[in-house]
Amino acid sequence: MFLTRSEYDRGVNTFSPEGRLFQVEYAIEAIKLGSTALGITCKEGVVIAVERRVTSPLIEPSSIEKLFEIDSHIGCAMSGILADARTLVDHARSEAQSHRFIFSEPIKAQSVAQSVCDMALNFGEGDGSQKKPMARPYGVALLIAGVDRSGAALFNTDPSGTLFRYKAKAIGSAAEGAQTMLEEEWNENLSLDDAVRLAAKILKQVMEEAITPVNVEIAVVPVSSQKYQSLPTEQVAEILRSLS
């Protein structure tokens, strides 16, 4: 006898008769409620930008982290559950530092992204060992952006452990509209400054609230320096003024 859908919902490792894992699907739905984030690659580097939702005037905006530095040449943007993102980012940072210590070279962005996906799949009831996995899928998607010997790279991870490389990608609540705009306006000849302006322009159009230097974060990893840089508020304000 087949179980009802609600009974399949309770088992994080149980496939439905249609071959679906409902808990993973629900985790992906949680990302669609998160803030919008996007990444754009170009010949000069890679840009990541994210909406920072300030729900109260009493919240200190700088305490709302949506962009993270994984290594000196790799950063990431998140959408979904912030606590889950921090867990995955801490794991990615550990992998990056371990690689640098063992091999005396910086890790590739793809290796970091693959390590995050491997951890994203580590959920369930466990095998009785001392270290138990996550009891549910991680409700977060990451845009991992970096620069290595192969140039600028952008990877998207999700709760299913799926990994894709993109030239430009949007995630979060307004991902569909933002992705459409990226497909229309991205081209291989973008400069890094153009990519930053494009990211700000798209966020300005898809965000529900008026965009300000306080509720948006932008970071870049230039090919020239291969150093992750979070743009200061003053520079973001100047970019937004140029869009008016």
VOLUM-490513 format. One record per residue (C-alpha): residue in one letter; x, y, z. Coordinates in Angstrom, 3 decimals, m for minus. Example, Ala and Ser with C-alpha at 12.3 -4.5 7.8 and 13.67 -1.06 7.14 Angstrom:
! VOLUM-490513
<node aa="A" px="12.300" py="m4.500" pz="7.800"/>
<node aa="S" px="13.670" py="m1.060" pz="7.140"/>
//
This chain:
! VOLUM-490513
<node aa="M" px="0.000" py="0.000" pz="0.000"/>
<node aa="F" px="1.305" py="3.455" pz="m0.928"/>
<node aa="L" px="1.782" py="5.984" pz="1.833"/>
<node aa="T" px="0.093" py="9.370" pz="1.675"/>
<node aa="R" px="2.067" py="12.470" pz="0.711"/>
<node aa="S" px="2.194" py="13.640" pz="4.328"/>
<node aa="E" px="3.851" py="10.368" pz="5.313"/>
<node aa="Y" px="6.495" py="10.787" pz="2.625"/>
<node aa="D" px="7.058" py="14.334" pz="3.891"/>
<node aa="R" px="8.284" py="13.011" pz="7.223"/>
<node aa="G" px="11.094" py="10.910" pz="5.786"/>
<node aa="V" px="13.949" py="13.054" pz="4.477"/>
<node aa="N" px="15.527" py="10.062" pz="2.718"/>
<node aa="T" px="12.311" py="8.452" pz="1.419"/>
<node aa="F" px="11.380" py="8.690" pz="m2.240"/>
<node aa="S" px="7.718" py="9.033" pz="m3.176"/>
<node aa="P" px="6.298" py="6.628" pz="m5.791"/>
<node aa="E" px="6.882" py="9.403" pz="m8.353"/>
<node aa="G" px="10.593" py="9.492" pz="m7.444"/>
<node aa="R" px="10.484" py="12.769" pz="m5.518"/>
<node aa="L" px="12.101" py="13.831" pz="m2.251"/>
<node aa="F" px="9.574" py="16.253" pz="m0.816"/>
<node aa="Q" px="11.850" py="17.607" pz="1.919"/>
<node aa="V" px="14.416" py="18.641" pz="m0.688"/>
<node aa="E" px="11.689" py="20.281" pz="m2.755"/>
<node aa="Y" px="10.464" py="22.179" pz="0.310"/>
<node aa="A" px="14.017" py="23.377" pz="1.000"/>
<node aa="I" px="14.215" py="24.718" pz="m2.566"/>
<node aa="E" px="10.891" py="26.512" pz="m1.987"/>
<node aa="A" px="12.395" py="28.146" pz="1.127"/>
<node aa="I" px="15.043" py="29.722" pz="m1.093"/>
<node aa="K" px="12.327" py="31.373" pz="m3.175"/>
<node aa="L" px="11.292" py="33.278" pz="m0.036"/>
<node aa="G" px="14.817" py="34.568" pz="0.527"/>
<node aa="S" px="16.404" py="37.812" pz="m0.558"/>
<node aa="T" px="17.459" py="38.179" pz="m4.178"/>
<node aa="A" px="21.118" py="37.576" pz="m5.006"/>
<node aa="L" px="22.927" py="37.518" pz="m8.313"/>
<node aa="G" px="26.357" py="36.926" pz="m9.782"/>
<node aa="I" px="27.886" py="38.131" pz="m13.051"/>
<node aa="T" px="31.158" py="37.048" pz="m14.664"/>
<node aa="C" px="33.219" py="38.991" pz="m17.183"/>
<node aa="K" px="36.735" py="38.928" pz="m18.574"/>
<node aa="E" px="37.945" py="41.284" pz="m15.835"/>
<node aa="G" px="36.476" py="39.338" pz="m12.904"/>
<node aa="V" px="33.241" py="38.387" pz="m11.188"/>
<node aa="V" px="30.598" py="40.392" pz="m9.313"/>
<node aa="I" px="28.172" py="39.208" pz="m6.637"/>
<node aa="A" px="25.383" py="41.382" pz="m5.255"/>
<node aa="V" px="22.552" py="40.730" pz="m2.841"/>
<node aa="E" px="19.508" py="42.412" pz="m1.389"/>
<node aa="R" px="19.813" py="43.014" pz="2.350"/>
<node aa="R" px="16.366" py="43.093" pz="3.957"/>
<node aa="V" px="16.316" py="45.497" pz="6.891"/>
<node aa="T" px="12.999" py="44.666" pz="8.565"/>
<node aa="S" px="13.266" py="47.204" pz="11.393"/>
<node aa="P" px="14.882" py="50.641" pz="11.802"/>
<node aa="L" px="16.360" py="49.316" pz="15.049"/>
<node aa="I" px="18.402" py="46.618" pz="13.281"/>
<node aa="E" px="22.057" py="47.414" pz="12.653"/>
<node aa="P" px="22.319" py="46.796" pz="8.873"/>
<node aa="S" px="25.965" py="45.689" pz="9.032"/>
<node aa="S" px="24.897" py="42.708" pz="11.175"/>
<node aa="I" px="22.866" py="41.253" pz="8.276"/>
<node aa="E" px="25.473" py="39.235" pz="6.390"/>
<node aa="K" px="24.496" py="37.992" pz="2.951"/>
<node aa="L" px="27.937" py="38.088" pz="1.300"/>
<node aa="F" px="30.810" py="36.011" pz="2.673"/>
<node aa="E" px="34.516" py="35.788" pz="1.973"/>
<node aa="I" px="35.498" py="32.114" pz="1.703"/>
<node aa="D" px="39.141" py="32.662" pz="0.774"/>
<node aa="S" px="41.142" py="35.659" pz="m0.384"/>
<node aa="H" px="40.098" py="34.933" pz="m4.003"/>
<node aa="I" px="36.622" py="33.436" pz="m3.464"/>
<node aa="G" px="33.366" py="34.912" pz="m2.131"/>
<node aa="C" px="29.752" py="33.833" pz="m2.079"/>
<node aa="A" px="26.238" py="35.241" pz="m1.930"/>
<node aa="M" px="23.355" py="33.412" pz="m0.257"/>
<node aa="S" px="19.590" py="33.200" pz="m0.370"/>
<node aa="G" px="17.494" py="31.225" pz="2.073"/>
<node aa="I" px="18.095" py="30.413" pz="5.735"/>
<node aa="L" px="21.032" py="32.454" pz="7.024"/>
<node aa="A" px="22.040" py="29.959" pz="9.732"/>
<node aa="D" px="22.296" py="27.184" pz="7.143"/>
<node aa="A" px="24.411" py="29.447" pz="4.939"/>
<node aa="R" px="26.858" py="30.098" pz="7.769"/>
<node aa="T" px="27.251" py="26.361" pz="8.352"/>
<node aa="L" px="28.062" py="25.729" pz="4.692"/>
<node aa="V" px="30.341" py="28.771" pz="4.470"/>
<node aa="D" px="32.300" py="27.649" pz="7.543"/>
<node aa="H" px="32.756" py="24.257" pz="5.879"/>
<node aa="A" px="33.896" py="25.919" pz="2.645"/>
<node aa="R" px="36.375" py="28.097" pz="4.525"/>
<node aa="S" px="37.784" py="25.054" pz="6.299"/>
<node aa="E" px="38.217" py="23.227" pz="2.979"/>
<node aa="A" px="39.922" py="26.251" pz="1.419"/>
<node aa="Q" px="42.395" py="26.667" pz="4.266"/>
<node aa="S" px="43.097" py="22.928" pz="4.423"/>
<node aa="H" px="43.866" py="22.875" pz="0.688"/>
<node aa="R" px="46.164" py="25.894" pz="0.994"/>
<node aa="F" px="48.014" py="24.317" pz="3.944"/>
<node aa="I" px="48.469" py="20.904" pz="2.293"/>
<node aa="F" px="49.195" py="21.922" pz="m1.298"/>
<node aa="S" px="50.625" py="25.449" pz="m0.777"/>
<node aa="E" px="48.287" py="26.882" pz="m3.411"/>
<node aa="P" px="44.837" py="28.504" pz="m3.432"/>
<node aa="I" px="41.871" py="26.200" pz="m3.990"/>
<node aa="K" px="39.782" py="26.414" pz="m7.158"/>
<node aa="A" px="36.290" py="27.862" pz="m6.893"/>
<node aa="Q" px="34.871" py="24.688" pz="m8.450"/>
<node aa="S" px="36.479" py="22.538" pz="m5.745"/>
<node aa="V" px="34.930" py="24.713" pz="m3.051"/>
<node aa="A" px="31.514" py="24.520" pz="m4.702"/>
<node aa="Q" px="31.758" py="20.734" pz="m5.056"/>
<node aa="S" px="32.691" py="20.411" pz="m1.380"/>
<node aa="V" px="29.631" py="22.481" pz="m0.408"/>
<node aa="C" px="27.398" py="20.257" pz="m2.552"/>
<node aa="D" px="28.834" py="17.140" pz="m0.923"/>
<node aa="M" px="27.966" py="18.556" pz="2.496"/>
<node aa="A" px="24.512" py="19.621" pz="1.303"/>
<node aa="L" px="23.758" py="15.951" pz="0.614"/>
<node aa="N" px="24.852" py="14.914" pz="4.090"/>
<node aa="F" px="21.453" py="14.911" pz="5.787"/>
<node aa="G" px="19.227" py="12.245" pz="7.286"/>
<node aa="E" px="19.079" py="10.042" pz="10.341"/>
<node aa="G" px="22.765" py="9.069" pz="10.403"/>
<node aa="D" px="24.446" py="5.705" pz="10.823"/>
<node aa="G" px="24.900" py="5.763" pz="14.601"/>
<node aa="S" px="28.347" py="7.371" pz="14.472"/>
<node aa="Q" px="29.278" py="10.107" pz="16.912"/>
<node aa="K" px="29.086" py="12.894" pz="14.334"/>
<node aa="K" px="25.494" py="13.075" pz="13.139"/>
<node aa="P" px="24.539" py="14.686" pz="9.836"/>
<node aa="M" px="22.000" py="17.475" pz="9.414"/>
<node aa="A" px="18.506" py="16.184" pz="10.227"/>
<node aa="R" px="17.016" py="17.957" pz="7.193"/>
<node aa="P" px="18.215" py="19.417" pz="3.884"/>
<node aa="Y" px="19.970" py="22.776" pz="4.056"/>
<node aa="G" px="17.466" py="25.476" pz="3.102"/>
<node aa="V" px="19.924" py="27.724" pz="1.302"/>
<node aa="A" px="21.356" py="28.314" pz="m2.161"/>
<node aa="L" px="24.821" py="29.775" pz="m2.688"/>
<node aa="L" px="26.437" py="31.655" pz="m5.552"/>
<node aa="I" px="30.149" py="30.881" pz="m5.219"/>
<node aa="A" px="32.322" py="33.312" pz="m7.186"/>
<node aa="G" px="36.066" py="33.296" pz="m7.558"/>
<node aa="V" px="39.089" py="33.817" pz="m9.765"/>
<node aa="D" px="41.815" py="31.238" pz="m10.369"/>
<node aa="R" px="44.214" py="30.223" pz="m13.145"/>
<node aa="S" px="41.277" py="29.509" pz="m15.458"/>
<node aa="G" px="39.820" py="33.004" pz="m14.952"/>
<node aa="A" px="36.567" py="34.171" pz="m13.349"/>
<node aa="A" px="34.069" py="31.479" pz="m12.343"/>
<node aa="L" px="30.554" py="31.439" pz="m10.881"/>
<node aa="F" px="28.842" py="28.356" pz="m9.430"/>
<node aa="N" px="25.344" py="27.809" pz="m8.071"/>
<node aa="T" px="24.593" py="25.209" pz="m5.374"/>
<node aa="D" px="21.178" py="24.225" pz="m4.019"/>
<node aa="P" px="19.716" py="21.852" pz="m1.359"/>
<node aa="S" px="19.645" py="18.924" pz="m3.803"/>
<node aa="G" px="23.444" py="19.037" pz="m4.094"/>
<node aa="T" px="23.194" py="20.100" pz="m7.729"/>
<node aa="L" px="26.125" py="22.126" pz="m9.068"/>
<node aa="F" px="26.133" py="24.237" pz="m12.227"/>
<node aa="R" px="28.558" py="26.801" pz="m13.555"/>
<node aa="Y" px="27.022" py="30.012" pz="m14.899"/>
<node aa="K" px="28.109" py="33.123" pz="m16.748"/>
<node aa="A" px="25.418" py="35.004" pz="m14.823"/>
<node aa="K" px="22.862" py="33.711" pz="m12.324"/>
<node aa="A" px="20.130" py="35.008" pz="m9.996"/>
<node aa="I" px="18.614" py="33.260" pz="m6.966"/>
<node aa="G" px="16.005" py="34.197" pz="m4.372"/>
<node aa="S" px="12.506" py="35.638" pz="m4.389"/>
<node aa="A" px="12.882" py="37.673" pz="m7.600"/>
<node aa="A" px="15.161" py="35.195" pz="m9.368"/>
<node aa="E" px="12.883" py="34.672" pz="m12.356"/>
<node aa="G" px="12.682" py="38.349" pz="m13.312"/>
<node aa="A" px="16.346" py="38.980" pz="m12.541"/>
<node aa="Q" px="17.441" py="35.968" pz="m14.583"/>
<node aa="T" px="15.416" py="37.177" pz="m17.567"/>
<node aa="M" px="17.160" py="40.554" pz="m17.386"/>
<node aa="L" px="20.563" py="38.876" pz="m17.120"/>
<node aa="E" px="19.848" py="36.810" pz="m20.227"/>
<node aa="E" px="18.878" py="39.961" pz="m22.111"/>
<node aa="E" px="21.732" py="42.230" pz="m21.010"/>
<node aa="W" px="24.756" py="40.027" pz="m20.271"/>
<node aa="N" px="27.463" py="39.849" pz="m22.927"/>
<node aa="E" px="31.074" py="38.694" pz="m23.046"/>
<node aa="N" px="32.428" py="42.205" pz="m23.528"/>
<node aa="L" px="31.259" py="43.574" pz="m20.168"/>
<node aa="S" px="33.912" py="45.305" pz="m18.105"/>
<node aa="L" px="34.011" py="44.806" pz="m14.347"/>
<node aa="D" px="32.525" py="48.277" pz="m13.805"/>
<node aa="D" px="29.763" py="47.514" pz="m16.294"/>
<node aa="A" px="29.008" py="44.242" pz="m14.492"/>
<node aa="V" px="28.764" py="46.073" pz="m11.160"/>
<node aa="R" px="26.387" py="48.629" pz="m12.657"/>
<node aa="L" px="24.310" py="45.868" pz="m14.269"/>
<node aa="A" px="24.009" py="44.043" pz="m10.941"/>
<node aa="A" px="22.884" py="47.234" pz="m9.195"/>
<node aa="K" px="20.477" py="48.074" pz="m12.027"/>
<node aa="I" px="18.793" py="44.661" pz="m11.871"/>
<node aa="L" px="18.461" py="44.719" pz="m8.086"/>
<node aa="K" px="16.968" py="48.207" pz="m8.318"/>
<node aa="Q" px="14.255" py="46.923" pz="m10.665"/>
<node aa="V" px="13.373" py="43.659" pz="m8.898"/>
<node aa="M" px="13.546" py="44.686" pz="m5.232"/>
<node aa="E" px="10.229" py="45.410" pz="m3.548"/>
<node aa="E" px="11.692" py="48.270" pz="m1.502"/>
<node aa="A" px="13.549" py="51.269" pz="m2.879"/>
<node aa="I" px="17.206" py="50.419" pz="m3.273"/>
<node aa="T" px="19.666" py="52.257" pz="m1.003"/>
<node aa="P" px="23.344" py="51.832" pz="m0.097"/>
<node aa="V" px="22.115" py="50.287" pz="3.170"/>
<node aa="N" px="19.899" py="47.508" pz="1.799"/>
<node aa="V" px="22.223" py="46.205" pz="m0.926"/>
<node aa="E" px="25.670" py="44.602" pz="m0.798"/>
<node aa="I" px="28.098" py="44.283" pz="m3.698"/>
<node aa="A" px="31.451" py="42.519" pz="m3.859"/>
<node aa="V" px="33.933" py="41.874" pz="m6.673"/>
<node aa="V" px="36.861" py="39.550" pz="m7.354"/>
<node aa="P" px="39.017" py="41.148" pz="m10.103"/>
<node aa="V" px="41.190" py="38.957" pz="m12.324"/>
<node aa="S" px="44.053" py="41.452" pz="m11.968"/>
<node aa="S" px="44.390" py="41.174" pz="m8.183"/>
<node aa="Q" px="42.507" py="37.914" pz="m7.517"/>
<node aa="K" px="41.405" py="39.465" pz="m4.221"/>
<node aa="Y" px="37.860" py="39.469" pz="m2.851"/>
<node aa="Q" px="36.696" py="43.038" pz="m2.241"/>
<node aa="S" px="33.451" py="44.142" pz="m0.621"/>
<node aa="L" px="32.518" py="47.556" pz="m1.986"/>
<node aa="P" px="32.217" py="50.231" pz="0.725"/>
<node aa="T" px="28.882" py="51.967" pz="1.293"/>
<node aa="E" px="30.173" py="55.220" pz="m0.234"/>
<node aa="Q" px="31.078" py="53.499" pz="m3.499"/>
<node aa="V" px="27.730" py="51.689" pz="m3.634"/>
<node aa="A" px="25.963" py="55.027" pz="m3.098"/>
<node aa="E" px="27.899" py="56.548" pz="m5.998"/>
<node aa="I" px="26.928" py="53.621" pz="m8.266"/>
<node aa="L" px="23.268" py="53.977" pz="m7.346"/>
<node aa="R" px="23.367" py="57.744" pz="m8.037"/>
<node aa="S" px="24.743" py="57.038" pz="m11.503"/>
<node aa="L" px="21.676" py="54.865" pz="m12.221"/>
<node aa="S" px="19.191" py="57.617" pz="m11.412"/>
//
